[in-house]
Amino acid sequence: MVAMTVQPQLRKKPGPPATGKGTPVQVRLQPNILADVDAWIDQQPDPKPSRPEAVRRLATEGLISWGVRDPAKNA
């Protein structure tokens, strides 16, 4: 008799594949700021960005407008 090994099935995580780049940051937003972010998302063309993507884009735009980030490095 031959013993068989059962391989556990791995579950796929939802969302895009992880890049392994960047530092995760958790931010707590007050309801009025979150409403502003959601309103900005509603103004964006389809496909609309997720909340995390919206926060990344808004942070990048803010840093560029303040002269902290070079617009050429907008990636």
C-alpha positions as CSV (number, residue, x, y, z in Angstrom):
1,M,0.0,0.0,0.0
2,V,1.4,3.4,-1.0
3,A,0.9,6.4,1.4
4,M,-0.5,9.5,-0.3
5,T,0.1,13.0,0.8
6,V,-2.6,15.6,0.6
7,Q,-1.5,19.0,-0.4
8,P,-3.5,21.9,1.3
9,Q,-5.2,24.2,-1.2
10,L,-4.0,27.8,-0.9
11,R,-6.7,30.4,-1.0
12,K,-6.2,33.4,-3.3
13,K,-6.3,36.8,-1.6
14,P,-8.8,39.2,-3.2
15,G,-7.4,42.3,-5.0
16,P,-4.4,42.9,-7.2
17,P,-1.3,40.9,-6.7
18,A,1.1,42.2,-4.1
19,T,4.1,44.0,-5.4
20,G,6.2,43.6,-2.3
21,K,7.1,47.3,-2.6
22,G,6.1,50.2,-0.4
23,T,5.4,50.4,3.3
24,P,1.9,49.7,4.5
25,V,0.4,52.7,6.3
26,Q,-2.9,52.7,8.2
27,V,-4.6,56.0,8.4
28,R,-7.7,56.9,10.4
29,L,-9.9,59.6,8.7
30,Q,-12.5,61.6,10.3
31,P,-16.0,61.4,8.7
32,N,-15.8,64.8,7.1
33,I,-12.5,64.1,5.4
34,L,-13.6,60.6,4.3
35,A,-16.7,62.3,2.8
36,D,-14.4,64.6,0.9
37,V,-12.3,61.7,-0.4
38,D,-15.5,59.9,-1.4
39,A,-16.8,63.0,-3.2
40,W,-13.4,63.2,-5.1
41,I,-13.7,59.6,-6.1
42,D,-17.3,60.2,-7.4
43,Q,-15.8,63.0,-9.7
44,Q,-13.3,60.6,-11.2
45,P,-13.9,58.8,-14.6
46,D,-14.6,55.1,-14.7
47,P,-13.1,52.9,-13.5
48,K,-13.2,54.9,-10.3
49,P,-10.2,54.5,-7.9
50,S,-10.6,52.6,-4.6
51,R,-10.3,54.6,-1.4
52,P,-6.6,53.6,-0.9
53,E,-5.8,54.5,-4.5
54,A,-7.6,57.8,-4.1
55,V,-5.6,58.6,-0.9
56,R,-2.4,57.8,-2.8
57,R,-3.3,60.0,-5.7
58,L,-4.4,62.9,-3.5
59,A,-1.2,62.7,-1.4
60,T,0.9,62.7,-4.5
61,E,-1.0,65.6,-6.0
62,G,-0.6,67.5,-2.7
63,L,3.1,66.8,-2.5
64,I,3.6,68.0,-6.1
65,S,1.6,71.2,-5.5
66,W,3.7,72.0,-2.4
67,G,6.9,71.5,-4.3
68,V,8.0,68.6,-2.2
69,R,7.8,66.0,-5.0
70,D,9.1,66.3,-8.5
71,P,6.2,65.9,-11.0
72,A,8.5,63.9,-13.3
73,K,8.7,61.2,-10.6
74,N,4.9,60.8,-10.6
75,A,5.1,57.0,-10.6
